[in-house]
Amino acid sequence: MGRPRKNSLSAGAIAATLSKKISILPEFFDINTGIDGYWEALLKRFSKISRIYGFSRAEAPLLEDIKLYQKFYGTANPDFLVKFEQGHLLAALRPSQLPGILRYFIQQKLNDPPGIYKWHYSGFTTKVAASGELNSDYEFGCEILGGFSHLSEAQSIVAAWEFLTSLELEELTLEINNLGSQECQQSYGRALVDALLPKKYELCDNCNEDLSFRPLYVFRCPNLDCQAVFPENVPTILDFLDQDSHKDFTSVLEALDEMNIPYQLNNFYVGKEINEKTNFVVKSEHKGENISLVEGGYHSALAARLGGKNHKAFGFSGSLKLLKRIMEESNAEPLRRITTEVCLVPLGELAAKRSLRLFRDLTAEKIIVYDHFGLSGVKNQLKIASEHQVPIALIMGQKEAQDEMVILRDVKSGMQEIISYDKIIEEVKKRLGK
């Protein structure tokens, strides 16, 4: 039996080390909602807006098997990961919450049988920055998984928009694009390379590297000289979309129009993970800089990397750390509290579209709405309304949608009456004592 190793530090050195003041790591930060009103406002508002739009809380572990991130990011050595080795296990801190959320959905086989799952998340993430320093963030996001439709997709976009507009940030812009399927992107990528190769000396080194490996990423280049090359020299991806992508995109835009959400088509916007189909970003003009606050899109191909199947997934994410900084620099006031009052029960496609407008009109009057766009059958929907103790249910079938009428039902008593659409908001407010 060998002699025990001596500690390499002397007793005096250890004492000196322990006597030093302990501080938080550089680029990391603490959160205390009792002291910091901005953190309290952001966390409460995001949680309540998410609940209003039907998202329940989910969170993946801080530490995951490194193979999860290797598959998700499509590389054997993601250089931004903070890695840990314990025995035969190589793990990494989460750089983003989405990989863990998708992993959980697939691992639990929640799509068998198919259903709709709406999750929101928020929590710390950690990356290695390009400088080699550790960088901590506090990410938030929402994800819809399973058998959802374009209406749920549009509603997710509106949830992001409503959250950011509720913060009273200045100069918000919603930009939207459609990237089509993976096959559409491959065809477009080849056309993009053909169009930009003659201009390669006008592009930065990063753009030229992207042209070789992932052509659509050139549109994420922040270099203004590169951005000036694109509009006049490259085709738009809308010319390469298949029929299904065109149809889906049209339906999403119609739903946003129904809810009076302002948006701009940006044919050169590409999501941060090169998603599929609908991609969107909400930007803010702050101190002369155009800042992306939320980015979202389809994550089905990313889910397929992890599980081998093309699970439907759509969602968005952003940084609460960034939002806090912008609010502080703008001297924005911390926000008021919110409270669930009305349940929407649409029956059929036309009624669901009309109910999107009703949802928007109700929330514009600060009425908190619990919706059921993903379910069918009035009995099941009213049962859920009763379980959530929602006092009023607004039912709309195909006939009511065509006649611009709404059935108002007192959930507790079961009494109901038919009211014209133009009077329903005032009637709801009267019933709620507003």
C-alpha positions as CSV (number, residue, x, y, z in Angstrom):
1,M,0.0,0.0,0.0
2,G,1.6,3.3,-1.1
3,R,1.9,6.4,1.0
4,P,-0.9,8.9,0.7
5,R,-0.1,11.8,-1.7
6,K,0.7,15.1,-0.1
7,N,-1.5,18.1,-1.0
8,S,0.3,20.2,-3.5
9,L,-0.8,23.4,-1.7
10,S,0.7,24.3,1.7
11,A,-1.6,24.9,4.7
12,G,-0.9,28.6,4.4
13,A,-1.7,28.7,0.7
14,I,-5.0,26.9,1.3
15,A,-5.9,29.4,4.1
16,A,-5.1,32.3,1.9
17,T,-7.3,30.9,-0.9
18,L,-10.2,30.3,1.4
19,S,-10.0,33.8,2.9
20,K,-10.5,35.5,-0.4
21,K,-13.9,36.9,-1.2
22,I,-16.0,34.5,-3.3
23,S,-17.5,36.1,-6.4
24,I,-19.7,34.9,-9.2
25,L,-18.0,33.8,-12.4
26,P,-17.4,36.5,-15.1
27,E,-20.3,36.7,-17.6
28,F,-22.6,34.9,-15.1
29,F,-25.4,36.5,-13.1
30,D,-27.8,35.9,-10.2
31,I,-31.6,36.3,-10.3
32,N,-33.6,37.6,-7.4
33,T,-37.2,38.6,-8.2
34,G,-37.7,40.2,-4.8
35,I,-34.9,42.7,-5.4
36,D,-34.9,43.1,-9.2
37,G,-38.3,44.2,-10.5
38,Y,-37.3,43.6,-14.1
39,W,-36.6,39.9,-13.5
40,E,-39.9,39.6,-11.6
41,A,-41.8,41.3,-14.4
42,L,-40.2,39.2,-17.2
43,L,-40.6,35.8,-15.6
44,K,-44.2,36.4,-14.4
45,R,-45.3,37.9,-17.7
46,F,-43.7,35.2,-19.8
47,S,-45.2,32.4,-17.6
48,K,-48.7,34.0,-17.7
49,I,-48.7,34.8,-21.4
50,S,-47.6,31.2,-22.0
51,R,-50.4,29.8,-19.8
52,I,-52.9,32.1,-21.6
53,Y,-51.9,30.5,-24.9
54,G,-52.1,27.0,-23.5
55,F,-48.4,26.2,-22.9
56,S,-47.5,24.2,-19.8
57,R,-44.1,24.3,-18.1
58,A,-41.3,21.9,-19.2
59,E,-37.6,21.9,-18.5
60,A,-34.8,19.6,-19.5
61,P,-31.7,18.9,-17.3
62,L,-28.7,21.3,-17.2
63,L,-26.4,18.3,-18.0
64,E,-27.0,16.0,-21.0
65,D,-25.1,13.2,-22.8
66,I,-22.9,15.0,-25.3
67,K,-24.3,12.7,-28.1
68,L,-27.5,14.7,-27.8
69,Y,-25.8,17.9,-28.9
70,Q,-23.6,16.1,-31.5
71,K,-26.7,14.8,-33.2
72,F,-28.7,18.1,-32.8
73,Y,-26.0,20.3,-34.2
74,G,-24.8,17.8,-36.7
75,T,-21.1,17.8,-35.7
76,A,-18.9,15.5,-33.7
77,N,-17.2,18.3,-31.8
78,P,-19.4,21.4,-31.1
79,D,-16.7,23.8,-29.9
80,F,-19.1,25.9,-27.9
81,L,-20.0,23.1,-25.4
82,V,-18.9,23.1,-21.8
83,K,-17.9,19.4,-21.4
84,F,-17.5,17.1,-18.4
85,E,-16.0,13.6,-18.3
86,Q,-17.0,11.2,-15.6
87,G,-15.8,7.6,-16.1
88,H,-17.1,6.4,-19.5
89,L,-19.7,9.2,-19.7
90,L,-19.0,12.4,-21.6
91,A,-21.6,15.1,-20.8
92,A,-22.1,18.8,-21.6
93,L,-24.0,21.7,-20.1
94,R,-27.0,22.8,-22.2
95,P,-26.2,25.5,-24.6
96,S,-29.9,25.7,-25.5
97,Q,-33.0,24.1,-24.1
98,L,-34.5,22.9,-27.4
99,P,-32.4,19.8,-27.8
100,G,-33.4,18.5,-24.3
101,I,-37.1,19.4,-24.9
102,L,-37.1,17.4,-28.2
103,R,-35.1,14.5,-26.6
104,Y,-37.7,14.3,-23.8
105,F,-40.6,14.2,-26.2
106,I,-39.0,11.5,-28.3
107,Q,-37.8,9.4,-25.4
108,Q,-41.2,9.4,-23.7
109,K,-42.9,8.3,-27.0
110,L,-45.4,11.0,-26.5
111,N,-46.4,10.9,-30.2
112,D,-47.8,7.4,-29.8
113,P,-50.8,7.9,-30.0
114,P,-50.6,11.3,-31.7
115,G,-51.6,14.3,-29.7
116,I,-50.8,18.0,-29.2
117,Y,-48.2,19.1,-26.6
118,K,-47.6,22.7,-25.9
119,W,-44.7,23.5,-23.6
120,H,-43.0,26.6,-22.5
121,Y,-39.5,26.7,-20.8
122,S,-37.1,29.2,-19.3
123,G,-33.7,28.7,-17.6
124,F,-30.0,29.1,-17.6
125,T,-27.8,28.0,-20.6
126,T,-24.0,28.1,-20.9
127,K,-21.7,28.2,-23.9
128,V,-18.1,28.7,-24.7
129,A,-17.8,32.0,-26.5
130,A,-15.6,32.5,-29.6
131,S,-13.1,34.3,-27.3
132,G,-12.9,31.1,-25.2
133,E,-14.7,32.7,-22.2
134,L,-17.7,31.0,-20.6
135,N,-21.0,32.8,-21.4
136,S,-24.2,32.4,-19.4
137,D,-27.7,33.3,-20.7
138,Y,-31.3,32.8,-19.5
139,E,-33.3,31.4,-22.4
140,F,-37.0,31.3,-22.8
141,G,-39.2,29.7,-25.4
142,C,-42.4,27.8,-26.4
143,E,-42.7,24.6,-28.4
144,I,-45.7,22.8,-30.0
145,L,-45.2,19.1,-30.7
146,G,-47.4,16.4,-32.2
147,G,-50.4,16.7,-34.5
148,F,-50.9,20.5,-34.5
149,S,-52.2,22.5,-37.4
150,H,-51.3,25.9,-39.0
151,L,-53.7,27.6,-36.6
152,S,-51.6,26.4,-33.6
153,E,-48.5,27.5,-35.5
154,A,-49.9,31.0,-36.1
155,Q,-51.0,31.2,-32.4
156,S,-47.5,30.4,-31.3
157,I,-46.2,33.3,-33.3
158,V,-48.9,35.6,-31.8
159,A,-47.9,34.4,-28.3
160,A,-44.3,35.6,-29.0
161,W,-45.6,38.9,-30.4
162,E,-48.0,39.5,-27.5
163,F,-45.3,38.8,-24.9
164,L,-42.9,41.3,-26.5
165,T,-45.5,43.9,-27.1
166,S,-46.6,43.6,-23.5
167,L,-43.1,44.8,-22.4
168,E,-43.8,48.1,-24.2
169,L,-40.6,47.8,-26.2
170,E,-40.1,50.3,-29.0
171,E,-40.2,49.7,-32.8
172,L,-41.1,46.0,-32.8
173,T,-41.2,44.3,-36.2
174,L,-42.4,40.8,-37.0
175,E,-40.6,39.3,-40.1
176,I,-41.7,36.0,-41.6
177,N,-40.5,33.7,-44.3
178,N,-41.0,30.1,-45.5
179,L,-38.0,27.9,-46.2
180,G,-40.0,24.9,-47.4
181,S,-38.9,21.3,-46.9
182,Q,-35.3,20.0,-46.7
183,E,-35.6,19.1,-50.4
184,C,-36.7,22.7,-51.2
185,Q,-33.7,24.1,-49.3
186,Q,-31.3,21.8,-51.1
187,S,-32.6,23.0,-54.5
188,Y,-32.5,26.6,-53.4
189,G,-29.0,26.1,-52.0
190,R,-27.7,25.0,-55.3
191,A,-29.3,28.1,-57.0
192,L,-27.9,30.3,-54.3
193,V,-24.3,29.0,-54.8
194,D,-24.6,29.5,-58.6
195,A,-25.8,33.1,-58.1
196,L,-23.2,34.1,-55.5
197,L,-20.1,32.4,-56.7
198,P,-19.4,35.2,-59.3
199,K,-19.7,37.6,-56.3
200,K,-17.5,35.7,-53.9
201,Y,-14.9,38.4,-53.8
202,E,-17.6,40.9,-52.5
203,L,-18.5,38.5,-49.7
204,C,-16.7,38.0,-46.4
205,D,-14.7,34.8,-45.5
206,N,-17.5,33.4,-43.4
207,C,-20.0,33.8,-46.2
208,N,-17.7,32.0,-48.7
209,E,-17.3,29.2,-46.1
210,D,-21.0,28.9,-45.7
211,L,-21.5,28.7,-49.5
212,S,-19.4,25.5,-49.4
213,F,-21.2,23.8,-46.5
214,R,-24.6,25.5,-45.7
215,P,-25.5,28.1,-48.3
216,L,-28.6,29.5,-46.6
217,Y,-26.5,30.7,-43.6
218,V,-25.1,33.5,-45.7
219,F,-28.4,35.4,-45.0
220,R,-27.5,35.5,-41.3
221,C,-24.2,37.3,-41.9
222,P,-24.2,40.7,-40.0
223,N,-21.8,42.2,-42.5
224,L,-23.6,45.1,-44.2
225,D,-21.4,44.8,-47.4
226,C,-22.5,41.2,-47.7
227,Q,-26.2,42.0,-47.1
228,A,-26.0,44.6,-49.9
229,V,-25.1,41.9,-52.4
230,F,-28.1,39.6,-51.8
231,P,-31.3,41.5,-53.0
232,E,-30.1,42.2,-56.5
233,N,-28.2,39.0,-57.2
234,V,-30.0,36.0,-55.7
235,P,-33.5,34.4,-56.3
236,T,-35.9,34.1,-53.4
237,I,-36.7,30.8,-51.8
238,L,-40.5,31.3,-52.3
239,D,-39.8,30.4,-56.0
240,F,-38.5,27.0,-54.8
241,L,-41.3,26.0,-52.4
242,D,-43.4,22.8,-53.0
243,Q,-47.2,22.9,-53.0
244,D,-47.6,21.8,-49.4
245,S,-45.2,24.5,-48.1
246,H,-47.0,27.2,-50.2
247,K,-50.4,26.1,-48.8
248,D,-49.2,26.0,-45.2
249,F,-47.5,29.4,-45.5
250,T,-50.7,31.0,-47.0
251,S,-52.8,29.5,-44.2
252,V,-50.4,30.9,-41.5
253,L,-50.5,34.4,-43.1
254,E,-54.3,34.3,-43.3
255,A,-54.5,33.4,-39.6
256,L,-52.2,36.3,-38.7
257,D,-54.3,38.6,-40.8
258,E,-57.4,37.3,-39.0
259,M,-55.9,38.4,-35.7
260,N,-54.7,41.7,-37.1
261,I,-51.0,40.9,-36.4
262,P,-48.7,43.2,-38.4
263,Y,-45.9,41.4,-40.2
264,Q,-43.4,41.9,-43.0
265,L,-42.4,39.2,-45.6
266,N,-38.6,38.9,-45.5
267,N,-37.6,36.4,-48.3
268,F,-34.0,36.4,-47.0
269,Y,-34.7,35.6,-43.3
270,V,-33.3,32.2,-42.2
271,G,-33.6,30.8,-38.7
272,K,-30.7,30.2,-36.4
273,E,-30.9,26.4,-36.9
274,I,-31.9,26.5,-40.5
275,N,-35.4,25.3,-39.8
276,E,-38.0,24.2,-42.3
277,K,-41.2,25.9,-43.5
278,T,-42.4,28.9,-41.5
279,N,-39.5,30.9,-40.0
280,F,-40.1,34.2,-38.1
281,V,-38.2,36.8,-36.1
282,V,-39.3,39.7,-33.9
283,K,-36.9,42.6,-34.0
284,S,-36.5,45.8,-32.0
285,E,-34.9,49.0,-33.0
286,H,-32.8,49.9,-30.0
287,K,-30.1,52.6,-29.8
288,G,-29.7,52.5,-33.6
289,E,-29.3,48.7,-33.7
290,N,-31.8,46.2,-35.1
291,I,-31.9,43.4,-32.5
292,S,-33.5,40.0,-32.8
293,L,-35.5,39.4,-29.7
294,V,-37.2,36.1,-30.6
295,E,-36.6,33.6,-33.4
296,G,-38.8,30.6,-34.3
297,G,-39.7,28.0,-36.9
298,Y,-40.2,24.4,-37.7
299,H,-37.9,22.0,-35.9
300,S,-39.1,18.7,-37.4
301,A,-35.8,17.9,-39.2
302,L,-33.9,18.6,-35.9
303,A,-36.2,16.2,-34.1
304,A,-35.6,13.6,-36.9
305,R,-31.9,13.9,-36.2
306,L,-32.5,12.9,-32.6
307,G,-35.2,10.2,-33.1
308,G,-35.0,9.1,-36.7
309,K,-38.7,10.1,-37.3
310,N,-40.0,13.3,-38.7
311,H,-41.9,14.5,-35.5
312,K,-43.7,17.7,-36.0
313,A,-42.3,20.5,-33.9
314,F,-42.7,24.3,-34.1
315,G,-41.6,27.0,-31.6
316,F,-39.5,30.0,-30.7
317,S,-36.9,31.1,-28.3
318,G,-35.1,34.2,-27.0
319,S,-33.0,35.6,-24.3
320,L,-34.5,37.1,-21.1
321,K,-31.0,38.4,-20.2
322,L,-31.1,40.5,-23.5
323,L,-34.7,41.7,-22.8
324,K,-33.8,42.8,-19.3
325,R,-30.9,44.8,-20.6
326,I,-33.0,46.5,-23.2
327,M,-35.7,47.3,-20.7
328,E,-33.2,48.8,-18.3
329,E,-31.5,50.9,-21.0
330,S,-35.0,52.1,-22.1
331,N,-36.0,52.9,-18.5
332,A,-39.1,50.7,-19.0
333,E,-41.5,50.3,-16.0
334,P,-41.8,46.9,-14.5
335,L,-45.1,45.3,-15.5
336,R,-48.5,44.8,-14.0
337,R,-49.9,41.4,-13.0
338,I,-52.4,39.5,-15.1
339,T,-55.4,36.7,-14.1
340,T,-58.3,32.9,-16.7
341,E,-61.8,34.0,-17.5
342,V,-63.1,32.7,-20.8
343,C,-62.8,29.4,-22.6
344,L,-63.0,29.3,-26.4
345,V,-64.7,26.2,-28.0
346,P,-64.4,26.3,-31.8
347,L,-65.9,23.4,-33.7
348,G,-64.6,22.9,-37.2
349,E,-62.0,24.6,-39.5
350,L,-64.0,27.8,-40.3
351,A,-65.1,28.2,-36.7
352,A,-61.5,27.8,-35.6
353,K,-60.3,30.6,-37.9
354,R,-63.1,32.9,-36.7
355,S,-62.2,32.1,-33.2
356,L,-58.7,33.3,-33.8
357,R,-60.2,36.7,-34.4
358,L,-62.4,36.3,-31.3
359,F,-59.3,35.3,-29.3
360,R,-57.5,38.4,-30.4
361,D,-60.5,40.7,-29.7
362,L,-60.9,39.3,-26.2
363,T,-57.2,39.6,-25.2
364,A,-57.1,43.1,-26.6
365,E,-59.7,43.9,-23.9
366,K,-57.4,42.3,-21.3
367,I,-59.7,39.3,-21.0
368,I,-57.8,36.1,-20.3
369,V,-58.7,33.3,-22.6
370,Y,-58.1,29.6,-22.4
371,D,-58.3,28.1,-25.9
372,H,-58.9,24.6,-27.4
373,F,-57.8,24.9,-31.0
374,G,-56.1,21.5,-30.9
375,L,-59.1,19.5,-29.6
376,S,-62.4,18.3,-31.1
377,G,-65.8,17.5,-29.6
378,V,-67.7,20.1,-27.5
379,K,-68.2,17.7,-24.6
380,N,-64.5,17.2,-24.0
381,Q,-63.8,20.9,-24.4
382,L,-66.4,21.9,-21.9
383,K,-65.2,19.3,-19.5
384,I,-61.7,20.8,-19.6
385,A,-63.3,24.3,-19.1
386,S,-65.1,23.1,-16.0
387,E,-61.9,21.5,-14.6
388,H,-60.1,24.8,-15.1
389,Q,-62.9,26.6,-13.4
390,V,-63.4,29.0,-16.3
391,P,-66.7,30.8,-15.7
392,I,-67.6,31.5,-19.4
393,A,-67.4,29.3,-22.5
394,L,-67.7,30.8,-26.0
395,I,-68.8,28.2,-28.5
396,M,-68.7,28.6,-32.2
397,G,-69.7,26.0,-34.8
398,Q,-69.7,26.3,-38.6
399,K,-73.2,27.9,-38.6
400,E,-72.3,30.4,-36.0
401,A,-69.1,31.3,-37.8
402,Q,-71.1,31.9,-41.1
403,D,-73.8,33.9,-39.3
404,E,-71.3,36.0,-37.2
405,M,-72.8,34.6,-34.0
406,V,-71.4,33.2,-30.8
407,I,-72.9,30.8,-28.2
408,L,-72.2,32.1,-24.7
409,R,-72.4,29.4,-22.0
410,D,-72.3,29.8,-18.2
411,V,-70.0,26.8,-17.5
412,K,-71.2,26.3,-13.9
413,S,-75.0,26.5,-14.6
414,G,-75.0,25.2,-18.2
415,M,-77.3,28.1,-19.3
416,Q,-76.4,29.4,-22.7
417,E,-77.6,32.0,-25.3
418,I,-76.7,33.0,-28.8
419,I,-75.2,36.5,-29.2
420,S,-74.1,38.4,-32.3
421,Y,-70.3,38.8,-32.7
422,D,-70.4,42.6,-32.5
423,K,-72.0,42.4,-29.0
424,I,-70.1,39.4,-27.6
425,I,-67.1,41.4,-26.1
426,E,-69.3,43.8,-24.2
427,E,-71.5,41.0,-22.9
428,V,-68.5,39.0,-21.7
429,K,-67.1,42.2,-20.0
430,K,-70.5,42.7,-18.3
431,R,-70.6,39.1,-17.1
432,L,-67.1,39.4,-15.7
433,G,-67.8,42.7,-14.1
434,K,-65.3,44.7,-16.1
